Amino acid sequence: MKREDRDIYKGILDAQEGNRPCALATVVDTRGSTPRKNGAKMLVDPAVGLVGTVGGGCGEAEVIAAAEETFKSGEPCVVQVNLTDD
């Protein structure tokens, strides 16, 4: 197992032990040249910050914003990031 994955899973356990919400983002499909490929993960934990990355930049900011909405609604979501848009 990669160190990044271990860190993410440890972060999930830490959040669970601390009884606080967190969100796990996972890249499920890519096309063309992308900074990260399928399976890349990022944990969003408001108390700790981010663990891992799903690509950085504006696309990652969209994923973080969606995670924040998920904390409010409790509903999972799929975020489609288009790296060709401005």
Gaussian input, Z-matrix of N, CA and C with variables (Angstrom, degrees):
# hf/3-21g

backbone

0 1
 N
 C     1     B1
 C     2     B2     1     A1
 N     3     B3     2     A2     1     D1
 C     4     B4     3     A3     2     D2
 C     5     B5     4     A4     3     D3
 N     6     B6     5     A5     4     D4
 C     7     B7     6     A6     5     D5
 C     8     B8     7     A7     6     D6
 N     9     B9     8     A8     7     D7
 C    10    B10     9     A9     8     D8
 C    11    B11    10    A10     9     D9
 N    12    B12    11    A11    10    D10
 C    13    B13    12    A12    11    D11
 C    14    B14    13    A13    12    D12
 N    15    B15    14    A14    13    D13
 C    16    B16    15    A15    14    D14
 C    17    B17    16    A16    15    D15
 N    18    B18    17    A17    16    D16
 C    19    B19    18    A18    17    D17
 C    20    B20    19    A19    18    D18
 N    21    B21    20    A20    19    D19
 C    22    B22    21    A21    20    D20
 C    23    B23    22    A22    21    D21
 N    24    B24    23    A23    22    D22
 C    25    B25    24    A24    23    D23
 C    26    B26    25    A25    24    D24
 N    27    B27    26    A26    25    D25
 C    28    B28    27    A27    26    D26
 C    29    B29    28    A28    27    D27
 N    30    B30    29    A29    28    D28
 C    31    B31    30    A30    29    D29
 C    32    B32    31    A31    30    D30
 N    33    B33    32    A32    31    D31
 C    34    B34    33    A33    32    D32
 C    35    B35    34    A34    33    D33
 N    36    B36    35    A35    34    D34
 C    37    B37    36    A36    35    D35
 C    38    B38    37    A37    36    D36
 N    39    B39    38    A38    37    D37
 C    40    B40    39    A39    38    D38
 C    41    B41    40    A40    39    D39
 N    42    B42    41    A41    40    D40
 C    43    B43    42    A42    41    D41
 C    44    B44    43    A43    42    D42
 N    45    B45    44    A44    43    D43
 C    46    B46    45    A45    44    D44
 C    47    B47    46    A46    45    D45
 N    48    B48    47    A47    46    D46
 C    49    B49    48    A48    47    D47
 C    50    B50    49    A49    48    D48
 N    51    B51    50    A50    49    D49
 C    52    B52    51    A51    50    D50
 C    53    B53    52    A52    51    D51
 N    54    B54    53    A53    52    D52
 C    55    B55    54    A54    53    D53
 C    56    B56    55    A55    54    D54
 N    57    B57    56    A56    55    D55
 C    58    B58    57    A57    56    D56
 C    59    B59    58    A58    57    D57
 N    60    B60    59    A59    58    D58
 C    61    B61    60    A60    59    D59
 C    62    B62    61    A61    60    D60
 N    63    B63    62    A62    61    D61
 C    64    B64    63    A63    62    D62
 C    65    B65    64    A64    63    D63
 N    66    B66    65    A65    64    D64
 C    67    B67    66    A66    65    D65
 C    68    B68    67    A67    66    D66
 N    69    B69    68    A68    67    D67
 C    70    B70    69    A69    68    D68
 C    71    B71    70    A70    69    D69
 N    72    B72    71    A71    70    D70
 C    73    B73    72    A72    71    D71
 C    74    B74    73    A73    72    D72
 N    75    B75    74    A74    73    D73
 C    76    B76    75    A75    74    D74
 C    77    B77    76    A76    75    D75
 N    78    B78    77    A77    76    D76
 C    79    B79    78    A78    77    D77
 C    80    B80    79    A79    78    D78
 N    81    B81    80    A80    79    D79
 C    82    B82    81    A81    80    D80
 C    83    B83    82    A82    81    D81
 N    84    B84    83    A83    82    D82
 C    85    B85    84    A84    83    D83
 C    86    B86    85    A85    84    D84
 N    87    B87    86    A86    85    D85
 C    88    B88    87    A87    86    D86
 C    89    B89    88    A88    87    D87
 N    90    B90    89    A89    88    D88
 C    91    B91    90    A90    89    D89
 C    92    B92    91    A91    90    D90
 N    93    B93    92    A92    91    D91
 C    94    B94    93    A93    92    D92
 C    95    B95    94    A94    93    D93
 N    96    B96    95    A95    94    D94
 C    97    B97    96    A96    95    D95
 C    98    B98    97    A97    96    D96
 N    99    B99    98    A98    97    D97
 C   100   B100    99    A99    98    D98
 C   101   B101   100   A100    99    D99
 N   102   B102   101   A101   100   D100
 C   103   B103   102   A102   101   D101
 C   104   B104   103   A103   102   D102
 N   105   B105   104   A104   103   D103
 C   106   B106   105   A105   104   D104
 C   107   B107   106   A106   105   D105
 N   108   B108   107   A107   106   D106
 C   109   B109   108   A108   107   D107
 C   110   B110   109   A109   108   D108
 N   111   B111   110   A110   109   D109
 C   112   B112   111   A111   110   D110
 C   113   B113   112   A112   111   D111
 N   114   B114   113   A113   112   D112
 C   115   B115   114   A114   113   D113
 C   116   B116   115   A115   114   D114
 N   117   B117   116   A116   115   D115
 C   118   B118   117   A117   116   D116
 C   119   B119   118   A118   117   D117
 N   120   B120   119   A119   118   D118
 C   121   B121   120   A120   119   D119
 C   122   B122   121   A121   120   D120
 N   123   B123   122   A122   121   D121
 C   124   B124   123   A123   122   D122
 C   125   B125   124   A124   123   D123
 N   126   B126   125   A125   124   D124
 C   127   B127   126   A126   125   D125
 C   128   B128   127   A127   126   D126
 N   129   B129   128   A128   127   D127
 C   130   B130   129   A129   128   D128
 C   131   B131   130   A130   129   D129
 N   132   B132   131   A131   130   D130
 C   133   B133   132   A132   131   D131
 C   134   B134   133   A133   132   D132
 N   135   B135   134   A134   133   D133
 C   136   B136   135   A135   134   D134
 C   137   B137   136   A136   135   D135
 N   138   B138   137   A137   136   D136
 C   139   B139   138   A138   137   D137
 C   140   B140   139   A139   138   D138
 N   141   B141   140   A140   139   D139
 C   142   B142   141   A141   140   D140
 C   143   B143   142   A142   141   D141
 N   144   B144   143   A143   142   D142
 C   145   B145   144   A144   143   D143
 C   146   B146   145   A145   144   D144
 N   147   B147   146   A146   145   D145
 C   148   B148   147   A147   146   D146
 C   149   B149   148   A148   147   D147
 N   150   B150   149   A149   148   D148
 C   151   B151   150   A150   149   D149
 C   152   B152   151   A151   150   D150
 N   153   B153   152   A152   151   D151
 C   154   B154   153   A153   152   D152
 C   155   B155   154   A154   153   D153
 N   156   B156   155   A155   154   D154
 C   157   B157   156   A156   155   D155
 C   158   B158   157   A157   156   D156
 N   159   B159   158   A158   157   D157
 C   160   B160   159   A159   158   D158
 C   161   B161   160   A160   159   D159
 N   162   B162   161   A161   160   D160
 C   163   B163   162   A162   161   D161
 C   164   B164   163   A163   162   D162
 N   165   B165   164   A164   163   D163
 C   166   B166   165   A165   164   D164
 C   167   B167   166   A166   165   D165
 N   168   B168   167   A167   166   D166
 C   169   B169   168   A168   167   D167
 C   170   B170   169   A169   168   D168
 N   171   B171   170   A170   169   D169
 C   172   B172   171   A171   170   D170
 C   173   B173   172   A172   171   D171
 N   174   B174   173   A173   172   D172
 C   175   B175   174   A174   173   D173
 C   176   B176   175   A175   174   D174
 N   177   B177   176   A176   175   D175
 C   178   B178   177   A177   176   D176
 C   179   B179   178   A178   177   D177
 N   180   B180   179   A179   178   D178
 C   181   B181   180   A180   179   D179
 C   182   B182   181   A181   180   D180
 N   183   B183   182   A182   181   D181
 C   184   B184   183   A183   182   D182
 C   185   B185   184   A184   183   D183
 N   186   B186   185   A185   184   D184
 C   187   B187   186   A186   185   D185
 C   188   B188   187   A187   186   D186
 N   189   B189   188   A188   187   D187
 C   190   B190   189   A189   188   D188
 C   191   B191   190   A190   189   D189
 N   192   B192   191   A191   190   D190
 C   193   B193   192   A192   191   D191
 C   194   B194   193   A193   192   D192
 N   195   B195   194   A194   193   D193
 C   196   B196   195   A195   194   D194
 C   197   B197   196   A196   195   D195
 N   198   B198   197   A197   196   D196
 C   199   B199   198   A198   197   D197
 C   200   B200   199   A199   198   D198
 N   201   B201   200   A200   199   D199
 C   202   B202   201   A201   200   D200
 C   203   B203   202   A202   201   D201
 N   204   B204   203   A203   202   D202
 C   205   B205   204   A204   203   D203
 C   206   B206   205   A205   204   D204
 N   207   B207   206   A206   205   D205
 C   208   B208   207   A207   206   D206
 C   209   B209   208   A208   207   D207
 N   210   B210   209   A209   208   D208
 C   211   B211   210   A210   209   D209
 C   212   B212   211   A211   210   D210
 N   213   B213   212   A212   211   D211
 C   214   B214   213   A213   212   D212
 C   215   B215   214   A214   213   D213
 N   216   B216   215   A215   214   D214
 C   217   B217   216   A216   215   D215
 C   218   B218   217   A217   216   D216
 N   219   B219   218   A218   217   D217
 C   220   B220   219   A219   218   D218
 C   221   B221   220   A220   219   D219
 N   222   B222   221   A221   220   D220
 C   223   B223   222   A222   221   D221
 C   224   B224   223   A223   222   D222
 N   225   B225   224   A224   223   D223
 C   226   B226   225   A225   224   D224
 C   227   B227   226   A226   225   D225
 N   228   B228   227   A227   226   D226
 C   229   B229   228   A228   227   D227
 C   230   B230   229   A229   228   D228
 N   231   B231   230   A230   229   D229
 C   232   B232   231   A231   230   D230
 C   233   B233   232   A232   231   D231
 N   234   B234   233   A233   232   D232
 C   235   B235   234   A234   233   D233
 C   236   B236   235   A235   234   D234
 N   237   B237   236   A236   235   D235
 C   238   B238   237   A237   236   D236
 C   239   B239   238   A238   237   D237
 N   240   B240   239   A239   238   D238
 C   241   B241   240   A240   239   D239
 C   242   B242   241   A241   240   D240
 N   243   B243   242   A242   241   D241
 C   244   B244   243   A243   242   D242
 C   245   B245   244   A244   243   D243
 N   246   B246   245   A245   244   D244
 C   247   B247   246   A246   245   D245
 C   248   B248   247   A247   246   D246
 N   249   B249   248   A248   247   D247
 C   250   B250   249   A249   248   D248
 C   251   B251   250   A250   249   D249
 N   252   B252   251   A251   250   D250
 C   253   B253   252   A252   251   D251
 C   254   B254   253   A253   252   D252
 N   255   B255   254   A254   253   D253
 C   256   B256   255   A255   254   D254
 C   257   B257   256   A256   255   D255

   B1=1.4460
   B2=1.5305
   B3=1.3173
   B4=1.4610
   B5=1.5283
   B6=1.3226
   B7=1.4697
   B8=1.5286
   B9=1.3405
   B10=1.4672
   B11=1.5332
   B12=1.3297
   B13=1.4679
   B14=1.5279
   B15=1.3281
   B16=1.4704
   B17=1.5242
   B18=1.3407
   B19=1.4662
   B20=1.5254
   B21=1.3293
   B22=1.4619
   B23=1.5205
   B24=1.3220
   B25=1.4627
   B26=1.5207
   B27=1.3232
   B28=1.4639
   B29=1.5289
   B30=1.3357
   B31=1.4612
   B32=1.5168
   B33=1.3381
   B34=1.4669
   B35=1.5264
   B36=1.3232
   B37=1.4683
   B38=1.5188
   B39=1.3411
   B40=1.4615
   B41=1.5314
   B42=1.3376
   B43=1.4642
   B44=1.5219
   B45=1.3201
   B46=1.4653
   B47=1.5282
   B48=1.3257
   B49=1.4649
   B50=1.5307
   B51=1.3386
   B52=1.4587
   B53=1.5156
   B54=1.3296
   B55=1.4675
   B56=1.5264
   B57=1.3435
   B58=1.4591
   B59=1.5273
   B60=1.3218
   B61=1.4602
   B62=1.5255
   B63=1.3092
   B64=1.4562
   B65=1.5217
   B66=1.3091
   B67=1.4679
   B68=1.5208
   B69=1.3174
   B70=1.4567
   B71=1.5179
   B72=1.3192
   B73=1.4612
   B74=1.5232
   B75=1.3285
   B76=1.4592
   B77=1.5229
   B78=1.3227
   B79=1.4648
   B80=1.5258
   B81=1.3334
   B82=1.4643
   B83=1.5230
   B84=1.3319
   B85=1.4576
   B86=1.5184
   B87=1.3100
   B88=1.4619
   B89=1.5221
   B90=1.3214
   B91=1.4665
   B92=1.5153
   B93=1.3024
   B94=1.4586
   B95=1.5115
   B96=1.3177
   B97=1.4580
   B98=1.5257
   B99=1.3224
   B100=1.4561
   B101=1.5276
   B102=1.3456
   B103=1.4606
   B104=1.5271
   B105=1.3286
   B106=1.4608
   B107=1.5248
   B108=1.3007
   B109=1.4638
   B110=1.5253
   B111=1.3311
   B112=1.4574
   B113=1.5271
   B114=1.3154
   B115=1.4627
   B116=1.5166
   B117=1.3454
   B118=1.4670
   B119=1.5308
   B120=1.3263
   B121=1.4594
   B122=1.5233
   B123=1.3340
   B124=1.4599
   B125=1.5222
   B126=1.3152
   B127=1.4546
   B128=1.5192
   B129=1.3252
   B130=1.4647
   B131=1.5205
   B132=1.3262
   B133=1.4673
   B134=1.5288
   B135=1.3394
   B136=1.4657
   B137=1.5260
   B138=1.3237
   B139=1.4593
   B140=1.5176
   B141=1.3417
   B142=1.4676
   B143=1.5257
   B144=1.3189
   B145=1.4646
   B146=1.5126
   B147=1.3147
   B148=1.4562
   B149=1.5265
   B150=1.3150
   B151=1.4590
   B152=1.5177
   B153=1.3135
   B154=1.4548
   B155=1.5226
   B156=1.3391
   B157=1.4548
   B158=1.5219
   B159=1.3284
   B160=1.4543
   B161=1.5276
   B162=1.3219
   B163=1.4564
   B164=1.5068
   B165=1.3009
   B166=1.4567
   B167=1.5187
   B168=1.2993
   B169=1.4491
   B170=1.5152
   B171=1.3459
   B172=1.4654
   B173=1.5255
   B174=1.3318
   B175=1.4598
   B176=1.5120
   B177=1.3185
   B178=1.4604
   B179=1.5266
   B180=1.3200
   B181=1.4662
   B182=1.5301
   B183=1.3330
   B184=1.4681
   B185=1.5267
   B186=1.3133
   B187=1.4613
   B188=1.5312
   B189=1.3051
   B190=1.4674
   B191=1.5269
   B192=1.3392
   B193=1.4696
   B194=1.5285
   B195=1.3206
   B196=1.4686
   B197=1.5280
   B198=1.3246
   B199=1.4698
   B200=1.5244
   B201=1.3223
   B202=1.4660
   B203=1.5262
   B204=1.3274
   B205=1.4651
   B206=1.5244
   B207=1.3309
   B208=1.4630
   B209=1.5271
   B210=1.3325
   B211=1.4623
   B212=1.5302
   B213=1.3312
   B214=1.4674
   B215=1.5237
   B216=1.3363
   B217=1.4679
   B218=1.5257
   B219=1.3328
   B220=1.4585
   B221=1.5170
   B222=1.3302
   B223=1.4585
   B224=1.5240
   B225=1.3287
   B226=1.4706
   B227=1.5250
   B228=1.3113
   B229=1.4627
   B230=1.5211
   B231=1.3084
   B232=1.4560
   B233=1.5188
   B234=1.3152
   B235=1.4638
   B236=1.5235
   B237=1.3086
   B238=1.4641
   B239=1.5179
   B240=1.3235
   B241=1.4599
   B242=1.5118
   B243=1.3188
   B244=1.4550
   B245=1.5344
   B246=1.3202
   B247=1.4669
   B248=1.5115
   B249=1.3306
   B250=1.4624
   B251=1.5266
   B252=1.3338
   B253=1.4669
   B254=1.5185
   B255=1.3527
   B256=1.4678
   B257=1.5022
   A1=108.77
   A2=115.06
   A3=120.55
   A4=110.64
   A5=115.06
   A6=120.22
   A7=110.94
   A8=116.82
   A9=120.45
   A10=110.49
   A11=116.79
   A12=120.22
   A13=110.81
   A14=116.98
   A15=120.07
   A16=110.69
   A17=116.35
   A18=120.60
   A19=110.94
   A20=116.57
   A21=120.51
   A22=110.53
   A23=117.37
   A24=119.81
   A25=111.13
   A26=117.75
   A27=120.94
   A28=109.74
   A29=116.26
   A30=120.13
   A31=112.34
   A32=116.69
   A33=120.76
   A34=109.83
   A35=116.44
   A36=120.14
   A37=111.73
   A38=116.64
   A39=120.57
   A40=110.49
   A41=116.96
   A42=120.74
   A43=110.61
   A44=115.95
   A45=119.94
   A46=110.49
   A47=116.67
   A48=120.43
   A49=111.40
   A50=115.91
   A51=120.73
   A52=113.17
   A53=116.50
   A54=122.40
   A55=111.85
   A56=115.60
   A57=119.55
   A58=108.87
   A59=116.51
   A60=119.87
   A61=111.81
   A62=114.95
   A63=121.24
   A64=106.84
   A65=116.67
   A66=121.15
   A67=108.44
   A68=115.50
   A69=121.05
   A70=108.35
   A71=116.30
   A72=122.18
   A73=108.16
   A74=115.98
   A75=121.60
   A76=109.49
   A77=117.24
   A78=121.34
   A79=107.17
   A80=116.46
   A81=120.15
   A82=113.25
   A83=118.27
   A84=120.61
   A85=108.90
   A86=116.08
   A87=120.55
   A88=109.15
   A89=114.41
   A90=121.17
   A91=107.55
   A92=115.88
   A93=120.23
   A94=112.31
   A95=114.28
   A96=121.62
   A97=109.27
   A98=116.55
   A99=121.69
   A100=109.37
   A101=116.62
   A102=118.83
   A103=113.29
   A104=117.64
   A105=121.92
   A106=108.12
   A107=116.59
   A108=122.28
   A109=110.72
   A110=115.95
   A111=121.92
   A112=110.51
   A113=115.05
   A114=120.82
   A115=114.16
   A116=118.07
   A117=119.65
   A118=108.92
   A119=116.81
   A120=121.42
   A121=111.57
   A122=113.64
   A123=120.84
   A124=107.37
   A125=116.37
   A126=121.96
   A127=108.58
   A128=115.82
   A129=121.78
   A130=106.61
   A131=115.33
   A132=121.77
   A133=106.66
   A134=117.18
   A135=119.59
   A136=113.84
   A137=117.92
   A138=120.63
   A139=112.75
   A140=116.71
   A141=121.30
   A142=111.90
   A143=116.72
   A144=121.62
   A145=109.96
   A146=115.78
   A147=122.05
   A148=110.53
   A149=115.13
   A150=121.65
   A151=105.60
   A152=117.66
   A153=121.58
   A154=110.80
   A155=115.29
   A156=120.86
   A157=109.92
   A158=115.00
   A159=119.93
   A160=110.38
   A161=116.86
   A162=119.15
   A163=116.10
   A164=118.44
   A165=120.97
   A166=112.98
   A167=115.10
   A168=122.27
   A169=114.56
   A170=113.96
   A171=121.02
   A172=112.10
   A173=117.39
   A174=120.58
   A175=111.65
   A176=115.84
   A177=119.58
   A178=110.36
   A179=117.33
   A180=120.63
   A181=110.39
   A182=117.74
   A183=121.21
   A184=110.43
   A185=116.42
   A186=121.02
   A187=110.37
   A188=117.64
   A189=121.54
   A190=110.10
   A191=117.08
   A192=120.71
   A193=110.51
   A194=117.39
   A195=120.87
   A196=110.35
   A197=117.07
   A198=120.46
   A199=110.26
   A200=116.85
   A201=120.38
   A202=110.71
   A203=117.62
   A204=121.23
   A205=110.52
   A206=116.60
   A207=120.97
   A208=110.80
   A209=117.62
   A210=120.00
   A211=110.28
   A212=116.48
   A213=121.12
   A214=111.68
   A215=116.13
   A216=120.39
   A217=113.61
   A218=116.12
   A219=120.06
   A220=113.54
   A221=116.84
   A222=121.84
   A223=111.02
   A224=118.04
   A225=120.23
   A226=110.08
   A227=116.84
   A228=120.41
   A229=110.37
   A230=114.64
   A231=122.37
   A232=106.58
   A233=116.65
   A234=121.80
   A235=107.96
   A236=116.77
   A237=120.68
   A238=107.95
   A239=116.23
   A240=122.44
   A241=108.51
   A242=116.03
   A243=120.95
   A244=107.38
   A245=116.61
   A246=120.83
   A247=112.77
   A248=118.78
   A249=120.59
   A250=111.14
   A251=117.92
   A252=121.10
   A253=109.64
   A254=114.93
   A255=120.01
   A256=110.41
   D1=138.01
   D2=179.31
   D3=-68.93
   D4=151.22
   D5=179.64
   D6=-59.50
   D7=-41.08
   D8=-179.74
   D9=-59.15
   D10=-42.99
   D11=178.31
   D12=-63.44
   D13=-42.95
   D14=177.90
   D15=-58.98
   D16=-42.70
   D17=179.72
   D18=-62.52
   D19=-40.82
   D20=179.68
   D21=-65.59
   D22=-47.36
   D23=-179.39
   D24=-65.05
   D25=-35.99
   D26=175.25
   D27=-64.04
   D28=-40.03
   D29=177.99
   D30=-62.68
   D31=-38.75
   D32=177.60
   D33=-63.73
   D34=-45.46
   D35=178.85
   D36=-63.00
   D37=-41.23
   D38=178.90
   D39=-62.21
   D40=-42.51
   D41=178.76
   D42=-64.12
   D43=-41.59
   D44=178.98
   D45=-62.99
   D46=-45.55
   D47=179.23
   D48=-63.35
   D49=-33.15
   D50=178.59
   D51=-85.63
   D52=1.82
   D53=179.29
   D54=53.81
   D55=44.87
   D56=178.76
   D57=-125.94
   D58=150.71
   D59=-178.68
   D60=-73.96
   D61=150.72
   D62=171.01
   D63=-148.92
   D64=164.58
   D65=179.69
   D66=-128.66
   D67=138.25
   D68=176.89
   D69=-108.25
   D70=119.89
   D71=176.34
   D72=-102.89
   D73=135.15
   D74=-179.03
   D75=-133.52
   D76=130.65
   D77=174.80
   D78=-71.65
   D79=121.61
   D80=-177.12
   D81=-109.06
   D82=-15.85
   D83=179.48
   D84=-160.49
   D85=139.55
   D86=176.19
   D87=-135.83
   D88=156.65
   D89=173.65
   D90=-137.04
   D91=138.71
   D92=177.57
   D93=70.89
   D94=-154.32
   D95=-177.87
   D96=-83.93
   D97=118.53
   D98=-179.89
   D99=-132.24
   D100=151.50
   D101=-179.67
   D102=-66.61
   D103=-29.71
   D104=178.77
   D105=-133.36
   D106=154.52
   D107=-176.49
   D108=-108.75
   D109=176.87
   D110=178.94
   D111=-49.62
   D112=137.34
   D113=178.75
   D114=95.66
   D115=-14.97
   D116=177.87
   D117=-61.46
   D118=140.82
   D119=-175.08
   D120=-129.44
   D121=153.94
   D122=174.42
   D123=-145.66
   D124=131.83
   D125=175.63
   D126=-99.10
   D127=129.25
   D128=176.17
   D129=-107.64
   D130=111.90
   D131=179.90
   D132=-126.07
   D133=106.74
   D134=-175.96
   D135=-55.36
   D136=-29.32
   D137=-178.36
   D138=-79.64
   D139=-25.36
   D140=-173.90
   D141=-114.03
   D142=-35.29
   D143=-175.97
   D144=116.15
   D145=-148.74
   D146=-176.94
   D147=-101.74
   D148=143.86
   D149=171.91
   D150=-126.29
   D151=121.43
   D152=-177.65
   D153=85.27
   D154=-173.67
   D155=-179.48
   D156=-154.26
   D157=149.25
   D158=173.64
   D159=-110.57
   D160=10.37
   D161=173.80
   D162=143.13
   D163=-18.77
   D164=178.13
   D165=81.02
   D166=178.97
   D167=175.03
   D168=65.90
   D169=-154.87
   D170=-176.64
   D171=-64.10
   D172=-35.90
   D173=178.71
   D174=-61.42
   D175=-44.07
   D176=178.55
   D177=-66.43
   D178=-35.76
   D179=177.38
   D180=-62.04
   D181=-37.13
   D182=176.50
   D183=-63.00
   D184=-41.05
   D185=179.94
   D186=-66.34
   D187=-41.62
   D188=178.28
   D189=-62.87
   D190=-43.35
   D191=178.27
   D192=-61.77
   D193=-40.32
   D194=178.29
   D195=-65.58
   D196=-37.86
   D197=177.34
   D198=-62.52
   D199=-40.89
   D200=179.13
   D201=-63.23
   D202=-38.25
   D203=176.05
   D204=-66.40
   D205=-37.31
   D206=178.27
   D207=-63.97
   D208=-36.08
   D209=176.80
   D210=-60.83
   D211=-37.90
   D212=-178.89
   D213=-73.83
   D214=-45.63
   D215=-172.69
   D216=-88.05
   D217=-27.78
   D218=-174.87
   D219=78.70
   D220=3.50
   D221=-178.40
   D222=-102.51
   D223=130.60
   D224=175.48
   D225=-68.14
   D226=161.53
   D227=179.36
   D228=-149.05
   D229=165.72
   D230=173.69
   D231=-114.11
   D232=130.93
   D233=-179.78
   D234=-111.58
   D235=123.57
   D236=176.00
   D237=-98.49
   D238=120.55
   D239=-178.88
   D240=-109.36
   D241=124.75
   D242=178.91
   D243=-107.27
   D244=111.56
   D245=-176.84
   D246=-80.55
   D247=-0.60
   D248=178.45
   D249=-95.12
   D250=-11.53
   D251=177.35
   D252=-80.06
   D253=156.39
   D254=175.27
   D255=-72.83

